[in-house]
């Protein structure tokens, strides 16, 4: 079974990540992934490269703690440098 990490983020502190987490957990189950870790950031702009949850995800990715990262489609990943460190994990949309 492939291992997966989930990353959820909201840009304001009054928003919640629960719906993203629910959808991503369901996607993982549907695809047969074992979710080994969930990473979350609240109230942090997607334009910021440094985020506590993302930083931890990147550190764990370097240690190969999972083989796939699942991210909600609505998260803006327009800043290519933010996820460049995950290139080896072949982060791509699942259809």
Secondary structure, DSSP 8 states (H G I E B T S, - for coil): --EEEEEEEESSTTS-SHHHHHHHHHHHHHHT-EEEEEEEEES--TT-S--HHHHHHHHHHHTT--SEEEE-TTS----HHHHGGGGGGT-----
